[in-house]
């Protein structure tokens, strides 16, 4: 699983991580060691690019631009 896919899955499962992401997305993205391309796609909320980078087809944008994967 890519680091971006891992972060997206974790955002859907971990309320504390989601809260930290809402407050400081750059810090959380750095913690997960996302590439610049992944950071840019996630920060922009570009679902098509995120799908391309992760292979995830079941992602949605929720409030405050949080992106989650629903299994």
N, CA, C and O of each residue as an XYZ file, in Angstrom:
284
protein
N       0.855     -1.178      0.000
C       0.000      0.000      0.000
C       0.897      1.237      0.000
O       1.877      1.304      0.743
N       0.559      2.200     -0.827
C       1.340      3.435     -0.864
C       1.160      4.211      0.435
O       0.202      3.996      1.177
N       2.086      5.106      0.691
C       1.994      5.934      1.895
C       0.751      6.815      1.853
O       0.114      7.044      2.880
N       0.411      7.302      0.677
C      -0.796      8.118      0.539
C      -2.040      7.286      0.818
O      -2.942      7.741      1.522
N      -2.100      6.090      0.284
C      -3.249      5.212      0.540
C      -3.341      4.883      2.022
O      -4.437      4.845      2.581
N      -2.201      4.646      2.661
C      -2.185      4.361      4.095
C      -2.745      5.545      4.874
O      -3.569      5.362      5.769
N      -2.309      6.749      4.544
C      -2.818      7.936      5.231
C      -4.319      8.072      5.030
O      -5.044      8.342      5.987
N      -4.792      7.895      3.829
C      -6.224      8.021      3.556
C      -7.024      7.001      4.360
O      -8.056      7.339      4.938
N      -6.559      5.769      4.398
C      -7.242      4.747      5.204
C      -7.239      5.132      6.675
O      -8.261      5.021      7.353
N      -6.098      5.582      7.165
C      -5.987      5.935      8.580
C      -6.867      7.126      8.938
O      -7.418      7.177     10.037
N      -7.006      8.089      8.021
C      -7.884      9.230      8.291
C      -9.326      8.782      8.493
O     -10.072      9.416      9.239
N      -9.719      7.709      7.842
C     -11.073      7.190      7.990
C     -11.281      6.370      9.245
O     -12.416      6.065      9.611
N     -10.191      6.010      9.908
C     -10.282      5.128     11.076
C      -9.831      5.771     12.379
O     -10.206      5.302     13.454
N      -9.040      6.826     12.311
C      -8.367      7.367     13.488
C      -8.789      8.820     13.705
O      -8.314      9.722     13.015
N      -9.682      9.036     14.666
C     -10.210     10.378     14.917
C      -9.116     11.343     15.358
O      -9.155     12.523     15.007
N      -8.146     10.860     16.119
C      -7.059     11.726     16.584
C      -6.209     12.182     15.403
O      -5.829     13.350     15.322
N      -5.913     11.271     14.495
C      -5.144     11.620     13.303
C      -5.927     12.610     12.443
O      -5.355     13.573     11.931
N      -7.211     12.386     12.283
C      -8.045     13.312     11.514
C      -8.011     14.707     12.126
O      -7.913     15.702     11.408
N      -8.092     14.779     13.450
C      -8.041     16.066     14.139
C      -6.699     16.758     13.906
O      -6.653     17.960     13.646
N      -5.619     16.005     13.999
C      -4.291     16.575     13.741
C      -4.174     17.038     12.297
O      -3.589     18.087     12.026
N      -4.727     16.261     11.366
C      -4.683     16.628      9.949
C      -5.455     17.918      9.697
O      -5.003     18.774      8.936
N      -6.605     18.060     10.325
C      -7.399     19.280     10.158
C      -6.637     20.500     10.653
O      -6.731     21.573     10.058
N      -5.877     20.343     11.745
C      -5.126     21.459     12.332
C      -3.836     21.754     11.581
O      -3.457     22.915     11.430
N      -3.159     20.709     11.109
C      -1.851     20.891     10.471
C      -1.607     19.796      9.436
O      -0.841     18.864      9.684
N      -2.256     19.908      8.280
C      -2.113     18.848      7.275
C      -0.670     18.647      6.814
O      -0.263     17.518      6.541
N       0.104     19.726      6.724
C       1.496     19.601      6.276
C       2.300     18.709      7.212
O       3.099     17.891      6.756
N       2.096     18.859      8.520
C       2.831     18.047      9.492
C       2.459     16.574      9.359
O       3.330     15.706      9.420
N       1.185     16.290      9.179
C       0.744     14.901      9.045
C       1.262     14.306      7.739
O       1.699     13.155      7.714
N       1.218     15.074      6.661
C       1.741     14.564      5.395
C       3.241     14.292      5.497
O       3.735     13.321      4.926
N       3.966     15.146      6.222
C       5.403     14.923      6.425
C       5.636     13.676      7.272
O       6.557     12.903      7.004
N       4.810     13.481      8.285
C       4.911     12.298      9.145
C       4.765     11.012      8.329
O       5.432     10.015      8.608
N       3.903     11.037      7.333
C       3.675      9.866      6.485
C       4.635      9.810      5.296
O       4.559      8.908      4.462
N       5.537     10.788      5.234
C       6.580     10.837      4.206
C       6.009     10.795      2.787
O       6.499     10.070      1.922
N       4.957     11.594      2.572
C       4.363     11.653      1.242
C       5.307     12.366      0.282
O       6.060     13.257      0.675
N       5.253     11.964     -0.964
C       6.026     12.642     -2.006
C       5.397     14.007     -2.268
O       4.265     14.266     -1.860
N       6.133     14.870     -2.946
C       5.586     16.184     -3.295
C       4.341     16.036     -4.165
O       3.377     16.786     -4.007
N       4.360     15.079     -5.072
C       3.209     14.829     -5.942
C       1.989     14.411     -5.119
O       0.876     14.868     -5.380
N       2.198     13.543     -4.127
C       1.101     13.093     -3.264
C       0.584     14.241     -2.409
O      -0.627     14.413     -2.263
N       1.495     15.028     -1.842
C       1.088     16.173     -1.021
C       0.244     17.149     -1.829
O      -0.790     17.628     -1.364
N       0.694     17.433     -3.032
C      -0.020     18.381     -3.889
C      -1.427     17.879     -4.205
O      -2.389     18.643     -4.128
N      -1.550     16.613     -4.557
C      -2.861     16.042     -4.884
C      -3.784     16.056     -3.678
O      -4.959     16.401     -3.795
N      -3.254     15.682     -2.514
C      -4.074     15.638     -1.308
C      -4.478     17.040     -0.880
O      -5.639     17.273     -0.543
N      -3.537     17.976     -0.887
C      -3.842     19.349     -0.490
C      -4.881     19.980     -1.413
O      -5.722     20.761     -0.966
N      -4.821     19.643     -2.692
C      -5.779     20.188     -3.662
C      -7.115     19.453     -3.631
O      -8.104     19.930     -4.188
N      -7.143     18.289     -2.977
C      -8.368     17.492     -2.982
C      -8.677     16.938     -4.355
O      -9.841     16.741     -4.704
N      -7.638     16.685     -5.134
C      -7.779     16.198     -6.512
C      -8.038     14.689     -6.499
O      -7.106     13.886     -6.524
N      -9.311     14.326     -6.459
C      -9.678     12.915     -6.324
C      -9.182     12.065     -7.483
O      -8.761     10.928     -7.273
N      -9.223     12.587     -8.688
C      -8.743     11.806     -9.836
C      -7.254     11.503     -9.701
O      -6.819     10.382     -9.962
N      -6.480     12.493     -9.297
C      -5.035     12.289     -9.132
C      -4.753     11.350     -7.957
O      -3.858     10.509     -8.033
N      -5.508     11.494     -6.882
C      -5.328     10.607     -5.731
C      -5.662      9.172     -6.122
O      -4.953      8.240     -5.742
N      -6.725      8.998     -6.870
C      -7.071      7.650     -7.350
C      -5.946      7.083     -8.204
O      -5.598      5.909     -8.079
N      -5.373      7.919     -9.080
C      -4.278      7.469     -9.938
C      -3.052      7.079     -9.108
O      -2.414      6.060     -9.374
N      -2.733      7.886     -8.111
C      -1.538      7.644     -7.303
C      -1.678      6.445     -6.371
O      -0.693      5.772     -6.069
N      -2.899      6.179     -5.915
C      -3.105      5.133     -4.910
C      -3.715      3.854     -5.459
O      -3.546      2.781     -4.879
N      -4.419      3.964     -6.570
C      -5.156      2.814     -7.072
C      -6.481      2.611     -6.357
O      -7.201      1.651     -6.635
N      -6.807      3.515     -5.433
C      -8.072      3.424     -4.704
C      -9.191      3.991     -5.570
O      -9.054      5.073     -6.140
N     -10.274      3.272     -5.663
C     -11.408      3.773     -6.438
C     -12.536      4.257     -5.541
O     -13.433      4.971     -5.991
N     -12.489      3.873     -4.286
C     -13.594      4.147     -3.367
C     -13.239      5.267     -2.391
O     -13.306      5.076     -1.177
N     -12.861      6.433     -2.915
C     -12.533      7.557     -2.050
C     -13.517      8.685     -2.275
O     -14.068      8.852     -3.363
N     -13.727      9.464     -1.206
C     -14.638     10.598     -1.253
C     -14.040     11.738     -0.465
O     -13.263     11.528      0.467
N     -14.408     12.947     -0.847
C     -14.013     14.118     -0.076
C     -15.114     14.360      0.949
O     -16.297     14.388      0.609
N     -14.719     14.532      2.200
C     -15.680     14.818      3.259
C     -15.468     16.251      3.724
O     -14.768     17.019      3.063
N     -16.054     16.614      4.836
C     -15.926     17.976      5.329
C     -14.467     18.366      5.526
O     -13.611     17.524      5.800
N     -14.207     19.646      5.383
C     -12.873     20.225      5.577
C     -11.810     19.585      4.703
O     -10.636     19.537      5.070
N     -12.224     19.100      3.557
C     -11.301     18.543      2.555
C     -10.581     17.297      3.030
O      -9.530     16.947      2.493
N     -11.134     16.616      4.039
C     -10.576     15.328      4.436
C     -11.002     14.319      3.376
O     -12.160     14.292      2.958
N     -10.080     13.513      2.959
C     -10.370     12.490      1.958
C     -10.271     11.137      2.630
O      -9.294     10.844      3.319
N     -11.281     10.319      2.429
C     -11.332      9.014      3.083
C     -11.587      7.928      2.064
O     -12.165      8.148      1.000
N     -11.131      6.748      2.436
C     -11.400      5.553      1.640
C     -12.428      4.730      2.383
O     -12.306      4.518      3.590
N     -13.423      4.275      1.684
C     -14.462      3.450      2.288
C     -14.382      2.057      1.711
O     -14.634      1.843      0.525
N     -14.026      1.104      2.568
C     -13.915     -0.300      2.134
C     -15.246     -0.996      2.243
O     -15.352     -2.180      1.923
